[in-house]
Amino acid sequence: MGKGLVNLQPIHTDKFLQSNVALAGLLIPFLTVTDQEKLFFGKMHISMYYLALAMYPRMMITLDEELKPLKVNVRVGEAVDTVALAGTPK
């Protein structure tokens, strides 16, 4: 969504956990689209707010005590397995 800073997905934590609430938040608008005339564009247009249950931000903002932005070094990348196995040097 937007510039890629917010995702709509029920799976998080490197595809390890599934949120049932986020899955329901995605299914409700999809099911109301099946009857567009009466539900989606009629009196149930507010059901688009259910998508907020499945939104996950892909950004981080750091603030100090006075709510002013702080610059911090952050490492970004994929999760790495820190346990070394025999024959696979890190």
C-alpha positions in Angstrom: 0.0 0.0 0.0 1.3 3.4 -0.8 5.1 3.3 -1.2 5.4 -0.1 0.3 5.6 1.0 3.9 2.4 -1.0 4.9 1.6 -4.6 4.1 -1.8 -6.4 4.1 -1.0 -9.9 5.2 -2.1 -12.4 7.9 1.3 -13.9 8.2 4.1 -12.2 10.1 7.4 -12.9 11.9 9.2 -14.3 8.8 6.2 -16.5 7.8 6.3 -18.3 11.1 3.1 -17.1 12.8 -0.4 -16.6 11.4 -2.8 -14.1 12.9 -6.4 -15.3 12.8 -7.6 -11.7 13.5 -5.8 -10.4 10.5 -7.1 -13.3 8.3 -10.6 -12.4 9.4 -9.9 -8.8 8.6 -9.0 -9.7 5.1 -11.9 -12.1 4.5 -14.7 -9.7 5.6 -14.1 -7.1 2.8 -13.5 -9.9 0.3 -16.9 -11.5 1.1 -18.8 -8.2 1.0 -17.4 -7.6 -2.5 -19.5 -10.6 -3.7 -22.7 -8.5 -3.3 -21.3 -5.1 -4.4 -24.6 -3.3 -5.1 -26.2 -3.8 -1.7 -23.3 -4.3 0.7 -20.0 -3.0 -0.5 -21.1 0.2 -2.2 -24.3 0.5 -0.2 -24.7 0.7 3.5 -21.7 -1.6 4.4 -19.0 0.6 2.9 -17.6 1.0 6.4 -16.4 -2.6 6.2 -13.3 -1.5 4.5 -12.0 -0.5 8.0 -11.6 -4.2 8.7 -8.5 -4.2 6.5 -6.8 -2.3 9.2 -6.7 -5.5 11.2 -4.3 -7.0 8.7 -2.0 -4.0 8.2 1.6 -4.3 9.3 4.0 -1.3 9.0 7.4 -1.8 7.4 9.0 1.3 9.0 10.4 2.4 12.2 10.5 5.8 13.7 12.6 6.6 16.8 11.7 9.5 19.1 13.3 11.0 22.2 11.4 12.0 25.4 10.3 15.3 23.8 8.9 13.4 20.7 11.6 14.7 18.4 13.0 12.3 15.7 16.3 10.6 16.5 18.8 9.2 13.9 19.8 5.7 14.8 21.7 3.0 12.9 19.5 0.1 12.2 20.5 -3.2 10.6 18.0 -4.3 8.0 17.9 -7.7 6.2 16.8 -11.2 6.5 16.9 -13.2 9.7 20.1 -15.3 10.0 20.5 -18.6 11.8 23.2 -18.1 14.4 23.7 -21.7 15.2 26.6 -23.1 13.1 26.3 -26.6 11.7 29.3 -28.8 10.8 30.3 -28.2 7.2 28.5 -24.8 6.9 30.8 -22.0 7.9 29.3 -18.7 8.8 
